[in-house]
Every structure is written in C-alpha cells, then in structure tokens.
C-alpha cells in the first residue's frame, strides 16, 4: 500500500496508507506527490534557477542512479547551488520512493525518477532571512511509453530552426537545468516548419549540438559520431560510448558541421526515459528507417544491458 492523506474526525491530516496516491520526498520528508510544490518566491520559479536530474527504472529497479546523482551533485557544486543533503541521503530517499511507488505498477510498466534542486528563495520577495534555503525534491512518474510509439514505428523527424544553441560562455548547457525556454521555442518553431518534427539545434559556428530532450548521433562509415561541444553532459551518451567500446564499434565526439548532413548514413537519439530512438530525416535529408543496421545492433546490446527490450516495451504499452 502507498501512503496518502485522509481526513480524521477533528479535521487533522494524518498520513496513512492508501492505494491511490504516490509518494514524493521534499526537503527531508516523505509527502504525498500531490502535496509537492515549489513556493512562488523560490528562485526556481522566479529565475528558472533549478538543477534537475532524471533516472528511470528497468523492471522496477533504478538504473544508473549513482551516475545521475553524481552529475546532480557536480552541477550543484560547479554552479554554486546549496545542497544540504549528501549523495547517500538522496539515493536512500529515492530508493524508498521508488519502492513505494512501484507497488501499484503493472510488471510491464516503469518509473521515471526526478531529483531537482532550486537556488533558494528570492530575497526580494521574502524579507525573512531564515527562509532562504533551496527546495530539494524527489518524485516519480509512470513513464508514458505510448508517447514514443510513433518514433519507434516511423522514426523521428528533426528540423533545424532559426534558434541556435545557447553559447557555453553565456549559459551552462553542459548542466541539466530547468531553464529551457529556448528549447520550448525551438521545438515549437520546428513543428511550425514541418508538422511533427522536433528541433535539432546548431551552435553559432554552424555545428550540430543536440535536441531538447536527447543526445544526437550520426553514423558515417560504421562509426558513431556525436557532438563534442555545446551539449548536455549526457549520462546516456556515456553509457552508449561504453557500450560501443565494449562491442568494438568506433565512437567519436567531434564537431558535426551542419553542411555534412548529406553524408550521414544513419542517425539516432538517446535519452534516459526511452533509450534509443531512430531518426528518419534531418531537414530534407532522408535516412534509412525507421531503424538502420547500427541502431538495431545497439538496441540489441541495450536490451542485453538492461534486460528490457525498450522498443517492445514502448510498442506494447497502451
């Protein structure tokens, strides 16, 4: 049974066990997911100053949680965010939330696991200096596999819009943050150019970077290529690089000039919730699809690594 709030005769809220309400963890306490909130005076709301991280479960077990937490803590340190909890405390809290929230899942379902840390209170809005602490939260959600079914069946269409990747000197793109207005605008612009497509951004020097939610890869002469600069410090990219090294597929991080797209023999994406997704077009350059030989081989290895065939898991979801 999963905990939730119910009313008692004296109208006191008491924490009891129910089936309907998942748990979250915020600032050191387990709470109902429905009660998790960021105050309107928090810099996470006021300035978009939030560092986030997302892992997922495979067969209800967290996957690479320590790697995700290490990146979260590194980002907090490098960007100067206060974090009053240790890696072990955050891992323990997340494990407890996952254990509780998977009890109501079907065996074919899995969870996304989110951690986020805000920069604290905006002192202009709150005069009380004792309220300046950050908001630290952990929550889960059932992965919406149906949202990726079309990507598996028909491949992802990418469009390069007018918006460019933010320069490293102005914005810490290598860190996973919630300040993502430029990505929202870019995806909207890409969909206006070509319905159903997603944005693939280039930087100010004309080199491909990434998409709003995924790392981008091209395949040329049986070598997997991905952008060296201007991208998130991607956990799935690290996993994929290790996987390629283990099975003998050349993997290179390098500059990807936008005018070389016609040389790509395949392209694909990687992200935490859905694993690998095939790309069938970039602007007007069509690629073999929906899945070429490289992504099929890598998908097979991904399945062996996680013991879950994510393609099948996505396609069989309702």
C-alpha positions in Angstrom: 0.0 0.0 0.0 1.2 3.5 -0.8 0.8 6.4 1.6 -1.7 9.3 1.2 -3.6 11.9 3.1 -7.1 11.3 4.6 -9.2 13.4 7.0 -9.8 12.4 10.6 -12.8 13.5 12.8 -11.0 16.6 14.2 -10.0 17.6 10.6 -6.4 16.8 11.4 -4.4 15.5 8.4 -3.0 12.1 9.2 -0.5 10.2 7.0 -2.0 6.7 6.3 -1.7 4.0 3.7 -3.8 4.2 0.6 -3.5 2.8 -2.9 -4.3 5.9 -4.9 -1.5 8.4 -4.0 2.2 8.1 -4.9 4.8 9.4 -2.6 7.3 12.2 -3.1 10.2 13.4 -1.0 10.8 17.1 -0.3 13.3 18.8 2.0 13.9 15.7 4.0 10.4 14.4 4.4 8.1 11.9 2.6 4.9 13.6 1.4 2.1 12.8 -0.9 3.0 13.5 -4.5 0.0 15.9 -4.7 1.5 18.0 -1.9 4.9 18.5 -3.6 5.3 22.2 -4.6 7.8 25.0 -5.1 6.9 28.3 -3.5 6.2 31.2 -5.9 9.0 33.1 -4.2 11.6 30.4 -4.9 14.3 31.2 -7.5 13.4 28.0 -9.2 10.2 29.8 -10.2 11.4 33.4 -10.3 14.5 32.8 -12.3 14.3 29.3 -13.6 17.3 28.5 -11.4 16.8 24.8 -10.9 19.2 21.9 -11.4 17.4 18.7 -12.2 18.2 15.0 -12.9 16.3 12.1 -14.2 16.8 8.4 -14.0 14.4 5.5 -14.7 13.7 2.0 -13.5 14.1 -1.1 -15.6 11.8 -3.9 -14.2 11.1 -1.6 -11.3 14.8 -1.3 -10.3 16.6 2.0 -10.6 19.2 2.1 -13.4 22.5 4.0 -13.1 21.1 6.0 -10.2 24.6 6.8 -8.8 25.7 8.2 -12.1 22.7 10.5 -12.3 23.2 11.6 -8.6 26.9 12.2 -9.2 26.1 14.6 -12.1 23.5 16.4 -10.0 25.9 17.0 -7.2 28.7 18.1 -9.6 26.3 20.6 -11.2 25.3 21.9 -7.8 28.9 22.4 -6.9 30.0 23.9 -10.1 27.0 26.3 -10.4 27.1 27.3 -6.7 23.7 25.8 -5.7 23.4 25.0 -2.0 22.7 21.3 -1.4 22.1 20.3 2.2 21.9 16.5 1.5 24.6 14.0 0.7 24.6 11.6 -2.3 23.8 8.7 0.0 20.8 10.6 1.6 19.4 11.4 -1.8 19.9 7.8 -3.0 18.3 6.4 0.1 15.3 8.7 -0.2 14.9 7.9 -3.9 15.1 4.2 -3.3 12.3 4.4 -0.7 10.1 6.5 -3.0 10.7 4.0 -5.9 9.9 1.0 -3.7 6.7 2.5 -2.6 5.5 3.8 -5.9 6.3 0.7 -8.0 3.9 -1.4 -5.8 0.9 -0.2 -7.9 2.6 -0.7 -11.3 2.0 -3.5 -13.7 5.1 -5.6 -14.4 5.4 -4.1 -17.9 5.4 -0.5 -16.5 8.3 1.5 -15.2 9.0 4.8 -13.5 10.9 8.0 -14.2 12.8 9.3 -11.2 13.3 13.0 -10.8 15.5 15.0 -8.5 15.6 18.8 -8.5 17.4 21.4 -6.5 16.5 25.1 -6.7 18.8 28.0 -5.9 16.6 29.0 -2.9 14.4 31.9 -2.1 14.4 35.2 -3.9 15.3 37.6 -1.1 13.4 40.5 -2.8 10.1 38.6 -2.3 10.7 37.3 1.2 12.2 39.5 3.9 12.7 36.6 6.4 16.4 35.6 6.0 15.6 32.2 7.6 13.6 31.2 4.5 16.4 31.3 2.0 17.0 27.5 1.8 16.7 25.7 -1.6 13.8 23.4 -2.4 15.1 19.8 -2.9 12.6 17.3 -4.2 12.4 13.8 -5.4 9.4 12.4 -7.2 8.5 9.7 -9.7 6.0 9.3 -12.6 4.9 6.4 -14.7 6.8 6.5 -18.0 4.4 7.4 -20.8 5.7 4.8 -23.3 2.8 5.4 -25.7 4.3 8.8 -26.5 7.3 7.2 -28.2 5.4 4.6 -30.2 5.3 6.7 -33.4 9.0 7.4 -33.0 9.7 3.6 -32.9 7.3 2.8 -35.8 8.1 5.7 -38.1 11.3 7.3 -36.8 11.9 10.9 -35.5 11.9 13.8 -37.9 14.3 16.6 -37.0 14.3 20.1 -38.2 16.9 22.8 -37.7 15.1 26.0 -36.8 16.4 29.6 -36.7 17.0 29.3 -32.9 20.6 28.4 -32.0 22.1 26.5 -29.1 23.0 28.9 -26.3 26.8 29.6 -26.1 28.7 28.0 -23.3 30.1 31.4 -22.3 26.6 32.6 -21.6 24.7 29.6 -20.3 25.9 26.3 -18.7 24.5 24.0 -21.4 26.5 21.0 -20.1 24.4 21.0 -16.9 20.9 19.7 -16.7 18.7 22.7 -15.7 15.1 23.6 -15.8 15.7 26.9 -17.6 14.6 25.6 -21.0 12.6 28.4 -22.6 14.9 28.4 -25.7 14.2 24.7 -26.2 10.4 25.2 -26.0 10.6 27.9 -28.6 12.9 25.9 -30.8 10.6 22.8 -30.7 7.6 25.0 -31.5 9.4 26.6 -34.4 10.5 23.2 -35.8 6.9 21.9 -35.6 5.7 25.0 -37.5 8.3 24.4 -40.2 7.4 20.7 -40.5 4.5 19.3 -38.6 5.5 16.5 -36.2 9.2 17.3 -36.2 11.5 18.2 -33.3 14.2 20.8 -33.1 17.9 19.9 -33.7 20.0 22.9 -32.8 23.2 24.1 -34.2 25.6 26.5 -32.5 26.9 29.9 -33.6 29.6 28.3 -35.7 27.2 26.0 -37.7 27.8 22.8 -35.8 25.1 20.4 -34.7 24.6 20.0 -31.0 21.5 18.2 -29.6 17.8 18.1 -29.3 15.7 19.4 -26.4 15.5 16.0 -24.7 18.0 13.8 -26.3 21.6 13.4 -27.4 22.1 13.2 -31.2 24.2 10.7 -33.1 25.2 10.3 -36.7 26.6 7.2 -38.3 29.3 7.5 -41.0 31.3 4.6 -42.3 30.1 2.4 -39.4 31.4 4.9 -36.9 29.1 6.6 -34.3 29.6 10.3 -34.2 28.2 12.8 -31.6 28.8 16.5 -30.9 31.9 17.4 -28.8 30.8 20.8 -27.7 27.6 22.7 -26.8 25.7 19.7 -25.3 24.5 18.3 -22.0 27.0 16.2 -20.1 24.8 13.2 -21.1 24.6 10.1 -19.0 23.1 8.1 -21.8 25.9 9.2 -24.1 28.4 7.9 -21.5 26.5 4.6 -21.4 26.4 4.3 -25.2 30.1 5.2 -25.5 31.0 2.4 -23.1 28.7 0.0 -24.9 30.3 0.8 -28.3 33.8 0.4 -26.9 32.8 -3.0 -25.4 31.5 -4.4 -28.7 34.1 -2.8 -31.0 32.1 0.0 -32.7 34.1 3.2 -33.2 32.7 6.1 -31.3 33.9 9.7 -31.7 33.0 13.0 -30.1 33.7 15.7 -32.7 32.4 18.8 -34.4 29.5 18.0 -36.7 29.2 20.6 -39.4 25.6 21.2 -40.5 26.6 21.1 -44.2 27.7 17.5 -43.8 24.3 16.1 -43.1 24.1 14.5 -46.5 27.0 12.2 -45.5 25.0 10.6 -42.7 24.1 7.0 -43.3 22.0 6.7 -40.1 21.1 8.9 -37.2 19.5 8.3 -33.8 18.9 9.8 -30.4 19.4 8.6 -26.9 17.6 9.7 -23.7 17.0 8.3 -20.3 13.3 7.5 -20.4 13.1 5.8 -23.8 16.6 4.6 -24.5 17.4 4.8 -28.3 15.1 6.3 -31.0 15.8 6.2 -34.7 15.9 9.4 -36.8 14.5 9.2 -40.3 15.1 12.7 -41.6 17.1 15.9 -40.8 15.6 18.9 -42.7 15.2 17.4 -46.2 17.8 14.7 -45.9 16.1 11.3 -45.6 17.8 8.5 -43.8 17.2 4.7 -43.8 14.4 3.9 -41.5 12.8 3.7 -39.3 15.8 1.8 -38.0 19.1 1.1 -39.8 21.6 -1.7 -39.0 23.6 0.3 -36.5 20.7 1.3 -34.2 19.3 -2.3 -34.5 22.6 -3.6 -33.3 22.9 -1.1 -30.5 19.3 -1.7 -29.4 20.1 -5.4 -29.1 23.0 -4.6 -26.9 20.9 -2.1 -24.9 18.4 -4.8 -24.3 21.1 -7.2 -23.0 22.5 -4.5 -20.7 19.1 -3.6 -19.1 17.3 -6.9 -19.5 14.4 -4.9 -21.1 13.7 -4.5 -24.8 12.7 -0.8 -24.7 11.3 -1.0 -28.3 9.0 -3.8 -27.3 8.1 -2.1 -24.0 7.1 1.0 -25.8 5.2 -0.7 -28.6 3.2 -2.9 -26.2 2.1 -0.1 -23.9 -1.4 1.2 -24.0 
